[in-house]
């Protein structure tokens, strides 16, 4: 299956007087895709939570009202909090629900394999195995020094 996603500029997540907001979500009304809550660390984005939605503009405000999730995001460390939006660009014959599920799972696995301990199940950390590799620098360049692998339930 060949899937396409267009990443948009990250929107700042703002917390004022106990209420969370995220930029101009009206631009994404009716847009299907994936979203990633992140923290900014220098020039990098560190993924914290990855989700999917058939309507980004409706789903993100629901997540912003998820106290458990937002508490975890607040405790994730220093750095500005943002939400990154990936717009699904459907190709002829693709089923939206299946495509979004594949993209979301791929992003979660990629984040874990790059050492990011994301929390995705109702605002809780995904249980994962940690594999550390030693010696042979060529092998470490190929596979990295550490891999996190999701523990299936």
Secondary structure, DSSP 8 states (H G I E B T S, - for coil): ----EEE---EEEEEETTEEEES-GGGGTT--EEEEEEEEETTEEEEEEEEEES-HHHHHHHHHT-HHHHHHHHTT-SS-EEEEEEEE---TT--HHHHHHHHHHHHHHHHHHTT---EEETTEE--EEEEE--S-HHHHHHH-SEEEEE---
